[in-house]
Amino acid sequence: MPKRVDHEERRAQIAEALIRVAGRRGLHAVGMREVAAEAGVSLRLVQYYFETKEKLLFYGLHHLTDRFTARVGARLAAAGPDPGPRAAVEALLLASLPTDGESRTFHLLYTSYAILSVTDGALAAQPFIDSPDAAEDSLTGLLEQAQGTGLADPDADARTEAISLLAMAATMGTGILVGRRSPESAIAVLRHHLDRIFTTAGSSGRGTGEN
């Protein structure tokens, strides 16, 4: 009896190959033939699952997003059963900094895709973030939760602080990638701003680690 093909598993296999090739060569240099070779499958099979390079990139970045979500979840799990809003904020921000191979690839590919989509209409037609405000909304909610329980500055504008923190993480992440900033200094800057937002009582909520 022929083996039943798990199509989602095969798509994930190809997406993992895309991420590995793009992590080494850059997203702009990735072609379907290179991805097929990396995955150990035929070019025809890659074309069967993903008709165009744009669709392949789109799926690969969604796959990368799932890995990022799992990374944030692992940080929260390591922080304990009730990490608190500050630890949750740190988990999201620090997971996005390129401090190791996994997070470096995440930051590199997301940044590359955003830049390519500016001049590539086919990529721009397939936005790689379903809900572009999801991270902002999540951080805003966590900061409002902290304010409601007396753990954060009640006079701070939660939405503005969330936007600022995400912008800082993104900019410093690029600085780490190009060697202009160390991961340690980026983490210190983010924690400095969190210390400003969270009160002394809330500051004890750290526990996500630095990597």
N, C-alpha and C positions, 0 to 999 in steps of 0.2 A: 504494500500500500504506500503510495507516495507521501512524503512528509508534507504536512500542512504548513503553508507559509504564514508567519505572523507578520502582517504588513506593517503594523506600527513598530514592531521590533526592527524590521528592515529599514524603515524610515529613520528610526533613531540611530541605527548603525551608520547610515549615510551622513546624518547630521553630525555625529561625533567625528567622522572623518573630515567633514567640512571645518569643524572647529579646530581640529589639530592642524590642518593645512593652513588655515587662515592665521592661526596663532604663530606659525613659523614664518609665513611669507607675507602676511597682510591680506586683508579682505579683497583689495583691488586686484591682487594677482591670482585669485582663486578661479579655476575653471572647472567645469563638470568632469572633464577628463582626469584632472589631478585628484579630484575627490573620489572618483571611481577607483583609481589606482590605490589611493590610501585606504579605502574601504575594502579592497580586495574583491570588487564586483565589476561587472562590465559597464561600459558607458551606456549601453542600451538600457540597462536596469535603472541607472540613475535617471535617465530621461523618461523611463516609464513612470517612476514615482514623482518626478519633478520635471515638468515639461520645459521649463526655462531656468536659466541661472538665477533669475530674480526670485522665482518661487522656491528654489533651493535655499537661497540666502534667507528668505523670509522664514521658512520652516526652521532653519538652523538657529536663527536668533531667538525664535520662540523656545526652542529646545534649550538654548543657553539661559533664557529667562527662568525656565523651570529649575535649572541647576542652581541659579542664583537664589531662588526662593528656598530651595532645600538648604543652601548654605546659611541663609539667615535663620532658618528654623533650627539648624544644628547649633548655632551660636546661642539662641534663646534656650534651647534644651540644656546646654552646658551651664547656663546661668542659674538653673534651678527651677523648681515648680512655679514660683511666683516672682519672676525677675523684676517686675516693676517697670514703669514707663521709661525711665532713663536707660536702663539696660536694653530695653527694646529699641530705643532710638539709636543707641550705640551699635547694636547688632546690625541694623539696616545700613547705617553710615559706614561702619568699618568693613562690612562685607563687600562694599563697592570699591574700596581702595585696592589698587593693584599691589598687594603685599606678598603674593605668592603666585605660582603658575596659573592656578585656576582663576583667581581674581584678575590677574594681569590679562589673561585672554578675554575675560568678560569685558573689561574696560576698553581694551584695544578694539574688539569687534563692534561693540556698541558705538564707540566714537567714530570708527571707520564707516559704519553703515550710515550714521547720521550725516557725515560729510559727503559720502557718495550720493546719497539721496537728493542732495541739493542740486546736483547737475544731471542726475539720471532719472528721467521721468518714470521709467518702469519701476524703479525702486521706490520713488516718492509715492506712487499709486498704491503701494502696499506698506502702509505705516507699520513699523516693527514693534510699536508699543500700542496695544489695544486701548489702554486707558492711560494717556500721557500724564494725567494728574494723580495716578494711583499712589505713588510714593509720597507726593506732597500731601495728599489727603490723609494718608496713614500717619505721617509724622505730625501733622496738625492735630489729628485726633489724640495721639499719644501726649502731645504737649498740653492739650486742653484737659486731658485726664489728670495729668500731673498738677495742673493749676487747680482743678476741682478738689484735689485731695491735699492741697497745701504744700506740694513738693516742688512747685515751680513758681517763678515770679508772676503774680497775678496781673501785673500791669503790662506784661509782654504781649505782643500780638502774635498768637500762635501760628497763624498762616504765614506771616512775614518771616518769622524765625525758621519755619520749616523750609521756605523757599531759600533762605540764606544758607542754611546748613547743607542742603542738597547742592546748591551752586558751589559752595566751598569744597565739598567732597569731590565733585566732578572736576573742578579746576585743579585741585591738588593731586587728584588721581592722574591727570595728564602730566602734571609736573613730575610725578614719580616715574611714569613711563619713559619720559625723555631724559631722566637723570638729573633734573634740576632740584628735586626735593627728595629727602629720605622718607620712607614710610613712618619712621618714628616721629619725625617733625610734623608730618601731616596729622598723625593721630593726636599729638600734643596740641595742635591748633584746634582740632575739633573738640577735644575735651576741655580746652580753655573756654570755648564758647558755650559748651554745655554747663560748665561750672557757673557761667554768668546767668544762664537761664534757670537752672535748677537751684533750689535753696540748699543750705547745708544739710538739712534732713534728707533731701532727695539725692544729694551727691553720693551717698553710700550705696546707691543702687547699681554701681558698676559691677561687672562680672562677666563681660563678654570676651575678655582677652584682647590681645593686640594683633593677632594674625587671622 
